[in-house]
Amino acid sequence: MRIIALKTIRDFWQKAAHRDSEQALKSWYAIASKADWASPQDVKVQFGHASIIGGGRVVFNIAGNKYRLVVKFNYACRLGYVRFIGTHSEYDAIDVETI
């Protein structure tokens, strides 16, 4: 998968308050960028705790479920667009189906 917005992920882990997310996000990115996911079920095979939201969106638990990462996938084109990354309280404040 080609993951769009690695800079967004990097900017997140570089913040002092989120430094503990760096290794988990790097690991997620390494797996996702090498994956060939054709469907949400393919994502679930590698990330069993991911939540399939619909509209191509998947929510990943990062750093022991401390953070949430929302990615919108275009499976046909093998693209993933980072739509959101943040804490649980920040995640609770968004509409994950439209972000």
Secondary structure, 3 states (H helix, E strand, C coil): CEEECHHHHHHHHHCHHHHHHHHHHHHHHHHHHHCCCCCHHHHHHHCCCCEEEECCEEEEEECCCCEEEEEEEECCCCEEEEEEEEEHHHHHCCCCCCC
